Amino acid sequence: MTPSLWGVFCFVLTLFGYYSSKALYRRHKKVWFAPIVIAPLIILFVVITLNIPLADYFKYTHWLAALLAPATIAFAVPIYRERALIKQYPITLSVGVLVGLLLGIGSSWLVGYFTSMPAELSNSLMVRSVSTPFAIVATSSFGGVPELTAMLVLITGVMGMLICEPLFKVAKIRSSVAKGVALGASAHGAGAAKASEIGRQEGVIASLTMIFTGIAMVIMAPAFAYIIN
């Protein structure tokens, strides 16, 4: 197969992985059917089965990742639409964003400090708690690797979806606002999807927190990187 046909195949494979997992998730509202879980597994299975080098797969589909940057403009829509909710909970959202940002970076720094993981991995870990478009931009300030960062963001989101409800029960967190802020600040888009399953207000709060945390990370990443280094 020529490189052009491999490029088309990888493009179609990526779209198929996303849309098929999205359809599955609509039918079965379960965490393990979420696109963030199923789509990478489908793509990885095909890539390994057909012995496609990962470097080639990323080369053929890198322009899809490039679309993440302009896609961040779409985040302005929910901010405008939910402006009344922002005015209702300004302090809660601000504190949630700040605490989520500090805990995400602080816990990542501690993991890197007390383990012998490679510098590229520990640097890429710093922005794992924000959404991929923001993480890809912010990771360069810490010296992270964009591809590695994207994978760590994915793992963080999946973990957040899986453990949030048991944690809420153990911590006796019943407030819809608290649940939304916690999921949006720690598990980004995956957390927002999970919050939407729990309730509408939880989902809206999580989405807003995710957006503000991502924006704050991009703006403050150089300062955090300077302090840490």
Summary of the structure (lengths in Angstrom):
residues: 229
radius of gyration: 18.1
end to end distance: 47.0
largest distance: 57.5
contacts: 743
relative contact order: 0.11
helix: 86%
strand: 0%
